[in-house]
């Protein structure tokens, strides 16, 4: 009988996504400072030196995780706001989407919030600094997208007039506070969390909490 075909094994140079996924899990679960770079290599199944084909350091990897996560968030924000029929439904859809996460995405959010301060610290290494600057730029781009969206909602009379930048930071600050304490293996389900925080964010925006409706099942 012919031998069954086997899937080709990934080489150490072809495991960038695996490294990012494992690093996100370890950094998010155990904390960035308490996670060892060598443990990432072991979990991926490569030698420690192979990590340096992709990332100069653990910090370089962290910045890449943050930059890519922010790019995904911004892409989803743009898609949802364009697909929604009106500003109220778009606001609710965007807020709901922030809690429509799997365990890996929750850990990624914990990491983004916990290590945000590192994005403001200049690095001597060119590769680390380039990745840091990208993460910082994407943070600002996301805040700008939110502020622009809210300013247009104000122009349409959907939400009360306010400083859109401050309002953006109020909403994102309330949302980000969740990931300081939420644990995927805890007793509080994400749909209940969504119901609570979406209504509070709507109140911050000057909208009736009832607009949130029921959490999608």
Backbone torsions as a table, in degrees:
resi	resn	phi	psi	omega
1	UNK	NA	143.3	178.7
2	UNK	-67.9	147.6	179.3
3	UNK	-71.7	141.7	178.8
4	UNK	-65.0	140.1	178.5
5	UNK	-67.3	141.2	179.6
6	UNK	-111.2	142.5	176.9
7	UNK	-68.5	137.1	179.1
8	UNK	-63.2	138.0	178.5
9	UNK	-77.4	143.0	177.6
10	UNK	-73.1	137.4	175.3
11	UNK	-81.3	163.0	176.8
12	UNK	-54.7	-28.5	-179.2
13	UNK	-82.0	-5.3	-178.4
14	UNK	-112.5	25.8	-173.4
15	UNK	-118.8	27.1	-178.1
16	UNK	-58.2	-48.7	-178.4
17	UNK	-63.9	-37.2	178.0
18	UNK	-63.7	-42.4	179.4
19	UNK	-62.1	-44.9	179.9
20	UNK	-63.1	-41.3	-179.1
21	UNK	-65.5	-45.9	-179.8
22	UNK	-66.3	-43.1	179.5
23	UNK	-62.4	-39.9	177.6
24	UNK	-60.2	-44.2	179.8
25	UNK	-64.2	-49.5	-177.6
26	UNK	-66.6	-47.3	-179.1
27	UNK	-63.9	-40.6	-178.2
28	UNK	-73.0	-35.5	-177.8
29	UNK	-81.3	-46.5	-172.5
30	UNK	-100.8	-10.7	-175.5
31	UNK	96.7	140.4	-177.3
32	UNK	-60.9	-47.1	-176.6
33	UNK	-66.1	-32.1	-176.7
34	UNK	-89.4	-2.8	178.5
35	UNK	-93.0	137.6	-179.8
36	UNK	-97.8	137.9	178.5
37	UNK	-59.8	-37.2	179.5
38	UNK	-66.4	-29.4	178.7
39	UNK	-68.3	-31.3	176.2
40	UNK	-63.7	-46.4	179.4
41	UNK	-60.3	-43.9	-178.2
42	UNK	-63.8	-41.5	-179.0
43	UNK	-67.2	-33.0	178.6
44	UNK	-77.5	-26.9	180.0
45	UNK	93.9	31.5	177.9
46	UNK	-130.9	165.7	175.1
47	UNK	-73.5	155.5	-177.3
48	UNK	-58.3	-36.8	-178.4
49	UNK	-66.5	-24.9	-179.5
50	UNK	-67.0	-24.9	177.9
51	UNK	-58.5	-31.8	-174.0
52	UNK	-77.4	-3.9	170.6
53	UNK	-70.1	-22.0	-174.9
54	UNK	-115.7	-40.5	-173.5
55	UNK	-132.9	135.3	-178.2
56	UNK	-69.6	-28.0	-175.3
57	UNK	-162.5	173.6	175.0
58	UNK	-62.1	-39.0	179.7
59	UNK	-65.9	-41.0	176.6
60	UNK	-58.0	-44.1	178.2
61	UNK	-61.6	-42.4	179.1
62	UNK	-58.9	-46.3	179.9
63	UNK	-62.1	-38.2	178.7
64	UNK	-65.8	-42.8	176.5
65	UNK	-57.1	-46.1	-177.8
66	UNK	-65.1	-45.2	-178.4
67	UNK	-63.4	-42.9	-179.0
68	UNK	-70.1	-36.4	177.5
69	UNK	-64.3	-43.2	179.3
70	UNK	-66.0	-36.0	177.1
71	UNK	-64.7	-40.5	177.3
72	UNK	-64.5	-43.9	179.5
73	UNK	-60.2	-46.4	-178.9
74	UNK	-64.0	-39.2	178.4
75	UNK	-63.7	-43.0	177.9
76	UNK	-65.3	-40.0	178.8
77	UNK	-60.0	-47.1	-179.9
78	UNK	-63.1	-43.4	-179.2
79	UNK	-63.2	-47.1	-176.2
80	UNK	-65.9	-43.8	-177.8
81	UNK	-68.6	-27.9	178.2
82	UNK	-79.4	-32.9	-177.2
83	UNK	-78.3	-26.7	-175.9
84	UNK	-72.4	146.4	-173.4
85	UNK	-75.5	-28.0	-177.5
86	UNK	-150.3	170.2	-176.5
87	UNK	-64.0	-45.5	179.1
88	UNK	-58.0	-45.3	-179.6
89	UNK	-68.1	-33.5	177.9
90	UNK	-66.0	-42.4	179.4
91	UNK	-61.0	-47.8	-179.9
92	UNK	-63.6	-42.6	-178.8
93	UNK	-62.6	-42.6	179.2
94	UNK	-64.7	-45.0	-179.5
95	UNK	-64.9	-41.6	178.3
96	UNK	-62.7	-41.2	-176.5
97	UNK	-61.4	-28.2	-178.6
98	UNK	-64.8	-15.3	-179.9
99	UNK	-115.8	4.3	177.2
100	UNK	-90.5	75.6	-169.0
101	UNK	-128.8	151.9	168.7
102	UNK	-92.8	177.1	-174.8
103	UNK	-61.5	-39.3	179.6
104	UNK	-62.5	-40.4	-179.4
105	UNK	-69.8	-33.6	174.7
106	UNK	-63.4	-45.6	178.7
107	UNK	-62.9	-37.4	177.3
108	UNK	-63.1	-42.0	177.8
109	UNK	-63.9	-40.6	176.6
110	UNK	-58.0	-42.1	-179.3
111	UNK	-66.2	-44.8	179.6
112	UNK	-57.9	-44.3	-177.0
113	UNK	-73.1	-44.8	-175.3
114	UNK	-65.8	-33.8	-173.9
115	UNK	-110.6	17.7	-178.1
116	UNK	-58.5	-33.9	-177.9
117	UNK	-61.5	-28.6	-178.9
118	UNK	-66.0	-21.8	179.7
119	UNK	-68.5	-21.5	-178.8
120	UNK	-90.8	2.8	-175.7
121	UNK	-106.2	118.9	-179.8
122	UNK	-62.7	143.8	180.0
123	UNK	-118.4	145.5	179.9
124	UNK	-76.8	-35.1	-179.7
125	UNK	-67.7	127.3	-179.9
126	UNK	-58.7	-40.4	-178.6
127	UNK	-69.8	-41.8	176.9
128	UNK	-64.2	-42.0	-178.2
129	UNK	-67.1	-38.6	177.5
130	UNK	-62.2	-44.8	179.5
131	UNK	-67.1	-38.3	177.9
132	UNK	-62.8	-45.6	179.9
133	UNK	-61.9	-37.2	179.0
134	UNK	-66.5	-44.1	177.9
135	UNK	-62.7	-40.0	179.2
136	UNK	-66.0	-43.7	179.8
137	UNK	-62.8	-40.5	-179.0
138	UNK	-70.5	-29.7	173.5
139	UNK	-63.0	-45.9	-179.5
140	UNK	-66.8	-39.2	179.0
141	UNK	-63.0	-40.2	178.7
142	UNK	-65.9	-43.8	177.8
143	UNK	-62.6	-38.9	178.7
144	UNK	-65.2	-40.8	179.0
145	UNK	-62.4	-42.8	177.4
146	UNK	-62.9	-48.0	-177.6
147	UNK	-62.6	-40.6	177.7
148	UNK	-63.6	-43.9	179.1
149	UNK	-61.4	-45.4	-179.2
150	UNK	-68.8	-36.3	177.6
151	UNK	-62.2	-40.0	178.2
152	UNK	-68.0	-36.2	176.4
153	UNK	-63.8	-35.5	176.1
154	UNK	-66.0	-43.2	179.5
155	UNK	-60.3	-31.9	179.8
156	UNK	-84.6	-1.8	-179.5
157	UNK	75.0	18.0	-178.0
158	UNK	-78.1	-39.3	177.7
159	UNK	-127.2	155.8	-178.4
160	UNK	-63.4	154.1	177.7
161	UNK	-64.2	136.4	177.1
162	UNK	-165.1	171.2	174.8
163	UNK	-69.4	112.8	-175.3
164	UNK	-62.8	-29.7	178.7
165	UNK	-70.2	-43.3	178.0
166	UNK	-67.1	-37.9	179.3
167	UNK	-65.5	-40.3	176.1
168	UNK	-58.3	-46.8	-178.2
169	UNK	-68.2	-30.5	176.9
170	UNK	-67.2	-45.8	-179.1
171	UNK	-67.8	-48.3	-179.6
172	UNK	-66.4	-34.7	178.0
173	UNK	-64.4	-41.6	177.4
174	UNK	-63.8	-44.4	178.9
175	UNK	-63.8	-47.1	-176.3
176	UNK	-65.3	-26.9	-178.9
177	UNK	-61.6	-26.0	-178.9
178	UNK	-60.3	-39.5	-170.0
179	UNK	-79.7	-4.0	172.2
180	UNK	-71.1	-30.1	-172.6
181	UNK	-124.0	-21.2	-175.5
182	UNK	-69.0	138.6	177.1
183	UNK	-124.7	130.6	-178.6
184	UNK	-58.7	-29.0	-178.1
185	UNK	-94.3	13.7	179.4
186	UNK	-81.3	-173.6	-176.4
187	UNK	-91.0	-9.5	-177.1
188	UNK	-93.9	114.6	179.7
189	UNK	-74.3	153.8	-177.1
190	UNK	-65.5	-30.8	-179.6
191	UNK	-66.9	-35.0	176.0
192	UNK	-69.1	-39.4	176.9
193	UNK	-62.0	-42.3	178.6
194	UNK	-60.8	-47.2	179.6
195	UNK	-55.9	-44.9	-176.3
196	UNK	-68.2	-52.0	-172.2
197	UNK	-77.9	-31.9	177.1
198	UNK	-62.6	-42.3	178.5
199	UNK	-63.8	-38.6	178.6
200	UNK	-69.0	-37.7	176.9
201	UNK	-65.7	-39.4	176.8
202	UNK	-61.8	-39.4	178.4
203	UNK	-64.2	-40.2	176.7
204	UNK	-60.5	-36.1	-179.8
205	UNK	-79.6	-5.2	-179.5
206	UNK	83.3	21.9	179.7
207	UNK	-109.2	151.7	179.5
208	UNK	-66.6	131.4	-179.7
209	UNK	-57.5	-28.5	-178.8
210	UNK	-61.7	-18.8	178.7
211	UNK	-60.0	-24.3	-177.6
212	UNK	-66.3	-27.9	-176.7
213	UNK	66.4	-157.0	179.0
214	UNK	-92.8	148.8	176.3
215	UNK	-63.3	134.0	177.9
216	UNK	-59.5	136.0	-179.4
217	UNK	-83.9	NA	NA
